[in-house]
Amino acid sequence: MSATPRLAVTIGEPAGIGPELMIRLAEQSLPAELVAIGDPQLLQREAARLGVPLSLTLFNAGVADQAPVPGRIACLPVPLPAPVLAGQLDPANAPAVLQTLALAADGCRDGLFDAVLTLPVHKGVINQAGIAFTGHTEFFADRAGAQVLMLLAGADPALAPEAGIRVALASTHLPLRAVADAINADTLTASLRLLDAGLRGDFGLARPRIAVLGLNPHAGESGHLGREEIEVIAPALARLRQEGLDLTGPLSADTAFVPDQRRRFDAYFAMYHDQGLPVLKTLAFGAAVNITLGLPFVRTSVDHGVALDLAGQGRADAGSVRAAAALALAIARRRQA
C-alpha cells in the first residue's frame, strides 16, 4: 500500500442514492485517494444538483500518491447506455453496473486499488435484464475464486465504542425454504474458520469470542424442534474447539442478543440473513458496515439498499458510507502491517 492509499468506490444503482453518497463521501477529508468507478457525467450532474463543488479527473493508474483533497476525486469511467431518472430503474443500465464491480475487483487484484467500497445495487433490475445476480458478496467471491463470509459490524449502545456488534452469516441471500439444506458441517467449519481468522487479522482480536446461533427455535429444544443442532452444528463446533476456536453454542437466537449476552461475545454467527441482521440494524442502522471476509482484497459496503424513494432529493444519510470508507482503510492498513 502506498503512502496515500487508493480507495475505489463503485457508485451502485445509478437511479438510487449511490451517486449522492459518492458526492457526500468526496466532500470529506479522508486519508486516501478516492477513485469513483461509474459514469462521470452522472457524478457531475449529481454534484451540481446538490450544489457541491466537485473536481473530477480521469483516473490515471500511473500517477501514485495523489494528496487527498476534499471535493476532488478521480473517475474510472463506465458510461451508462440509458438516461438516468432518479428513482426509476432501467434494466438497460444493469450491464454497466456489473462492469463497475468487475473493474473494482480486477483493479484490486492488479494492485491499482488498496480497497474497494461498494454502494448499493438493485438485484431485481439486474436479474430483470437477464443477468443472474445474487449480490455483491457472491459476485466478488466468484470473480476472485474465493470462499467468503459476509460480516456486518456496527456500534452497540450497550458496549464500549471500540467493541460494537458484529454478525456473520452462514447463509446469505437464500429463500428461507433453502436455508436448512445449505447448513452442513463442511460449510459451517469453513465459514467459522474464516470468521475467526478475519476477526484476528482485520479487527486485531487475539482470541475472538464467537456466539453461534442455532437454526431452529430454542436451538432445536433438545431435538424436539429440529435435529440440525444435534446432528450438524454441535459436532462441527466441537471439532473447531479442538483447533483452538472460542465458540459458544448453538444458542437460542431469541435470547442470544440481550445486552448481557452481547457483552460476552466479539461476534455472532447466524444461520441465515434475517436471523442476525435485524438485530444489528436495529442497533446500528445508518452507521453499520458490510465486510466480505475471505477475499484477497479489502471490500466493505453500506448497510442499506438503493433507497429509490430518497433518490434525487438530497436527503440520503451518509453515515454508513463514511463508516465503510474508514473501516476499509483501517483494514487495509492492518493487513499491510
Phi, psi and omega in degrees: 000135181286172180300322173253105182295156181246118182252115176275139180231117174275133191275358171077202179297120186295337180270359179262204183269001180304311179301321178295318180295326176299316179295317179296323178293321181295335178291338187282157172269099182248145178279050184202155170274123180269132175237110177276130177253108183168196183277116182295326179295322177298318180294319178297318179295320181293318178298318179296319180296323180278349183072032182253122175297130184225125173258110186246121178240157176286138181295131177236107184297337183278352180259108184257164175056046173289122180297127181292134179228125177305134180090358179242128176221151170268155181230126169268104195284135171228093183296145178268134182284337184239148177300150182253126171245123183305130177085358183240111182289147177221114181301339181297336181269355184300316179300324178293322177300315179291330177296326178297322179292319180296318179296322179294312181297314182292326177295321175294317179301321184272003177082012179284328184237148177270340179194162176230137175243127182252132173268159195293143173248168179251107184299321185299315184287332176293316177293326177297332178282001179088017180247119178293120184212124180260327181164169178305312186304312182290323179299311182292325177299315179295318183296323183268351184063042186236151169273128189233172179217133177275127178230130173247141183224142179199173179289152180228118182299342180273354186237167176295152183304326182282350182269277179080182180248138178229133181228122175253159187238128175291326175226149187251260188265075179237146169299147182303325180300334184266353188296312184302321181290337181276347182269107177220169187299320183294314181291321178298315181297313181295318183292319180291327173296318177298317181297313180299315180294321180293320179293325177288308188282315186270338181245357174072026179269125186292319179215087186298137176262115188244127174265125180253123182276152172282165178278321188262164174305139181055031180053037175091351178050054179056034177094351182283338180242023181131148186249006180300323180297319183284317190268336186239304191287307183301315178298323178296319179294320180299318180293320181289328176298326178293338176276353178105004178285140179265094186240135175240131178141185004288135182257151173290124186293337186287342177239358186291339185256010177294156188307316181298324178289319182298331178289342183276339193237151175270337180200157174247147175242105183265152183280335180207166190309304186272011172274321185254326188288329176302323179292311181300317183287333174295320182280326194225015186300139181093349178219010179270164185228139174263126181238137175259108177277147176100345177286155175281008176218167182274126175226125173235168179205173179280170184259019185219178182261200188283342176050059181302330181290342179257349186298139177079007184249354180070024184245009182291138178276121183268010183300315184289322181291325176294318178295321180293322178294314181298318181290321178302316181290322178296317179294319179299318178294319181294319179295323179296320181290000000 
